[in-house]
Amino acid sequence: MHAELVIVGNGMAAARLVQELKQGSGFEGRILMIGREPRPAYNRVLLSPLLAGEIEDQALELHSTDWYAEQGIELLCKDPVVVLEPERHRLRTGSGKQIQYDQLVLATGSNSSLPPLPGIDLSGVMGFRTWQDVEIMREAAAKGGSAVVIGGGLLGLEAAEGLRKLGMTTRVLQRSDYLLNRQLDRNAAGMLQQTLEGRGLEIITNAGVECLQGNEAGEVTEVILKDGRTLPADLVVVAAGVTPETSLARAAGLGCDRAINVDAELRTSAVDIFAIGECCQFEDNTYGLVAPIWRQAKVLAQIVRGESDQYAEQPVATQLKVSGISLFSCGEIDAQNASVVEYHDPEVGDYRKLWLRDEKLVGAVLYGDTRQGNGYFEQLLAE
């Protein structure tokens, strides 16, 4: 089998790339997309509301199978690439298919990071990354009991709120002393915690995990904290970051650091192989937010067509939504050597904090009413 362009991975980055390729002048060559999951690309951002029962399965679909067929794009699902031979422009899938390519894009994404804790391999301990993870969590929640979510970032809070809505007694463990410590200041995080606790979540900050314990059947039953506390756990969800999926690239001898190294054309150390999304590293940057990955897709579509373009970093605004709670942040949070403008209306739950340096906006956090967020972000870019 031969294709002018092979895309390894069928997640959000890959789906955006083929969308860009089919716009404008288009890409005339044969495109083959190969994914390890059993279904075409879906919107991972919506996994949390799917878990909570707030949306139907169809809402996650990025492109229908008919769309791929209409665009002349061949999909190969549930058959991951296991061998990549850059010098031969050849790869092999798990089922034994051998495929020749002219250009190759690695869009292998990332995996949930599981810390090296005693008991991390017990049944009932999992990450939260895929549609299959949602199905496993739903099945566990149907039995009731207690859940512990390790990680008080956005993904962890969304997972915890979903499990709570499904009827589990749910606790969140946050290593630092407040939630979303990379996106929020202490005051906004305190408001968020108060709201979530009011809904029934238990949040434990400054929480270090000593180990996980299980029963004779190898199923998790408890989480032991470093301070000696024991938390019952029928399900443990680890939301403590992600690890770029680089195993295929490393085995093929491509240059990798924390992720697959790429230049401004998203090109790897092999001239006809590119990487995009959470599996790639440009300069010292790796990716988890949608905005820079969308820019990468636009640039790479141009390059693959044989046109000229280059990827460059830009500031990113974070529009967060934790189960109906609106949050916004951009720029330097808790900026040093900056003056502060703060507004707080506890009755309606609105909070706004701006950091200014030399009378120029350098950072902003909004909680509740986030309508002015994009305006603040534009001011920050203008400086």
N, C-alpha and C positions, 0 to 999 in steps of 0.2 A: 504494500500500500504506500502511496506517495501523496503528500499534500504540500502546497507552496508555503502554507503557514499552519503550524501546529501549536495549539495553546494547551499547556499542561496545567490543568486546574479549571474548575467550572464554578467559581465563586463570584462575588460581586465585582471584583476587579476585572476578571475575564469577561463577564457579561457586559460591563461598561466598555471594555476595549472593542468587542465586536460591534457594539452599537455605534461607537465612533467610526469604526472602519466602514460601516455600511452607510454612513451619512456622507453628504457631499459627493465628491468624485468616486467614492467607494473603493473597494479592493476587489479586483477581478479574479484573483487566484482562489484555489480550493482552500477552505478553512476547515480544520478538524480540531474539535475541542474534546479533551479527555479529562474526565473527572473521577474521583474516587468515591463520591457519594452516589446513591442510587437515583437521585433526581436532578433535573437541571438546576441552574443557579437560582438562588432565592435570596431574599433580603434578610440577612442575619440580624439587622438592627431591630426587626420586628419579632424576633424569637421570644422576647420577654412578654409582650402583650399576647402572643400566641399561647405561651405557658399559662398566663393568667386567665385565658378564656375571653379576652377582650376583642379578639378578631378571629376570623375564620382562616382556614388553611390557604384558601385561594389568594388572600391578601399578600402573601409572601412571594408570589410568583413575579419574577422580573421580566421574563419573556416566555411566552407559551412555546410548546414544542412545534406548533404550526409556524410561529414566527421564525424559528431557526430554519425550518424546512423551506419557507418562502425566501429566506435570505441565502439559501444554498450552503448553509453551515451544517456540517455533520457533527452529531453529538455521540460521544462514546462514554456512557456513564457506568459507574461501579466496576471500572477496569483500570486501576491506577497504573501509571508508568513505574516500572521497577528498575529499568536499566536505561541509561542515557549515554550514548557514545558520540560526543561532539565531533571527534575527528572524522567519523563516518557519516555524520548527519543522520543518525539513526537512533531509534529508541524501541524498547520492547515493553509491552503491557503485561499485567499479571496473568492474563489469559493466553499469552504467547504471541500476540499480534506483533509483527515487526513493521515499523513505519519509518519511511524516509521523509525528511523535511528539507525545505530550502531555508526557512526562517523558523525559529522556535521561540515561544514566549513561556517563561516559567511564571505561573500565577498560583503557586502552591499554598499560599496563605500562611496560617499559623495554627498552632495547637495550644490548648490550655496548659499553662505551666503548673505542674504538680510538685510541690516542695518535697524534699527528701525526708519526710517524717516517718517515724515508725508507725506502721499500720496504714500507710497511704495506698497499699495495694488491696485492702479489704474490699469485699463486695459492698456496694452502696456508697462508695466514694467516687466522685466523678467531677469532670469539668462541665462547663456550660458554653458550648460552642456551636453545636449542630442541631438540626431538626431531630435527629435520633436522640440527642440528649433531652430534648423537650419531651419526647415520647416516654423515655425512661423515668423522668421526673414526674410526669403525670401518673404513671403506673405506681410509683412509690407513694405519691400523695394520696392516691385512692385508698391506701391502707391506713391513712392517718399517721399518728405518731409525731415524732420530733425531727426537725431538720436543723442543721447547722451550716451556715454559709461562711466560708473563710474568705474574707475580703470585703471591705466596705467601700469599694469604688462603685462606679455606675452599674457595671454588669452584676456585681454581687448584690446590690440593693434591688435591682430589678428581679433577679432570681428569687431573692428572699420574699419580696412582695408577692410574686407569683405563687410561691409555695404557701404563703400565708392565706392568700385568697382561695387556694385549693384545700384549705382546712388543716394544714400542718402547723404545729407550734414551732415557730421559727426564730432562730437567734442568728445575729450577724456578728462576726468577729472582725474588728478593725485593728490592725497593728499599731497605727498611729493614734494620736489622742483626739482626732475628729474625722468625720466622714469626708470623702471626696477631697482629701487634703491637697491634691494637685490642681483642683479646679476652683475650690471655694476658700474663702477666708473662714476664720473660726466662728464668726457671728452667723454667717449664712449656713454653715454646717450645723451649728447648734439649732437653728430654726428647722432645718431639714430633719435632724434627729428627733426633735420634739414632735413633729408631725407624724413621722413614721412610728414612733413609740405610741402615739395616740391611736394609731390604727391597730396596734397589737403586736408589732415587732419588738423583740428584745435586742438591744444593741449594746455590745460590750466593746469599749475602746481600750487602747493600750493592752490588747489581748495577744499574748504569745502562746502558740500551741506547742505543747510538749510532745504529745503522741495521740494516736487514735487506737482504740481498743475494740476488739470484736468478740464474737462468741465462737463456739467450737465449729460452727458451720462456715466460719470465715466471713461473717457479715458484721459490718460496723455496728457498734452499740453505744460507744461513748467517745467524746472528745475530752482529753485531759489538757488543761491549761497550765502554763508555767507557774502560775500562782497556786496551783493545787486544786482549783475548782474542777469538778467533773460535770460535763453537760451530756444529757442523754441524746442519742443521735441514731435515728433509723435511716437517715440519709445525710451525707456530707457533700456539699457542693463547693468546689474550690474555684474561686474567682479571683485569683491572685496574679493576674497578668497572663500574657501569651508568649510563646516561643516561636519565632519564625520557622517555617518548615523548609529546611535546607538540606535534608538528607540526600535527596537525589542529586542536587547540585554539587555537594561535597564529594559524593562517590564518583561523580564525573570529572572531578578535578577543577571545578570552577572556583574562582576566588571568592572566599566567604570570610566574614568577620562575625558579627552578631547575626547577620543575615547575608543574603547574596549581594555582593558588591556590584553596583552599577555606576555608570558615568551619567553625564547629563542627557545622553540619548537613551538612557535606561538599558544600555548595553552591558553585558557581563564581560568576563575576561575572554570569552569565546565570541568572535566577531558576529556570528549569525544567531546568537542566543541572547535574548533580552529577559529581564525580570521586572515584575510590576506588583504593587500592592504590599501586603504585610510580609511577604517573603523577601523583599529587597531592602537594601541599605544604600542610600545616597549620601556620600560624605559620612557624617556621623549620625544620620537620621534614619530611624525605622518608623513604621507607620501603623496606626490603628484607627485614625479618623478618616472619614469618607472624603473630605474636601481635597487633601493632597493626592489621594489615589485617583480621584476623578481627573485631576490635572495631569497625572502621569498617563492615564488612558488616552487623553487628548493628544499629548505629545507623542506617545508611542504609535498611535494610529498614523500620524504624519510620517514618522520615521519608517514604519513598515511599508508605507506607500512609496517610499523613495524620496520624500520631501524633507525639508529642513525644519527642525525645531529642537528646543532644548528645555529640559525640566529645571526649574529653580524653586527653591524654598520660598514660601510666603507665610506671613503670620496667619494663624488659624483661630477663629472664634469657636467656642464650644457651646452649642445650644443643647442643653441637657433636659431630659424629661424623665423624671423618676415617678412612674405611675401616677401621672396627673399633676405632678408638681413641676412648675417651670423654673428652670435655672439657666443662667447665661454667664459666661466668663470669657475674657479675652485679655491678652497682654500679660503684664507682670502682676501676679497676685501677691499681695503683701510686699509690694515693691519697696526697696530700700532707698533712702535719701529722697523720699517723695512726700508731698503733702497729701492729705486725705480729705475728701468730701463724702459725707455719709448721711444717708436718709433712712429712717426706720419707722414704719407705721405698724406696730404690733397688732392693732385691732383688725386690720385687713390682711396682715401677713406679708407686707411688701418691704423689701430691703434693697438698698442700692449703695454701693461703695465704689468710689473712683479714686485712683491714684494719679497724681500729677507731678511731673518733674519739669521745672522751668516753665510752668503754666501750660504744659503739653500733656495730654492724656497718655498714660503709659499702661494702665490696667483698669479693668472694671469687673465687678461681680454684681449680678442682679438676682433676686429671689422673688418669686411671685409674679409680679408684673414685669415681663421681660421685653415689652414692645420697643423700648428704646435701645435694646442691645445692638441691633445692626447699625444704628446711627453712631453709637459709641465706637463700634468696630471700624466704621468708615473714617471717623476722626483719628483713630489710632493709625490706620494705614496712611492717612494724609500727612502724618508727621514723619 
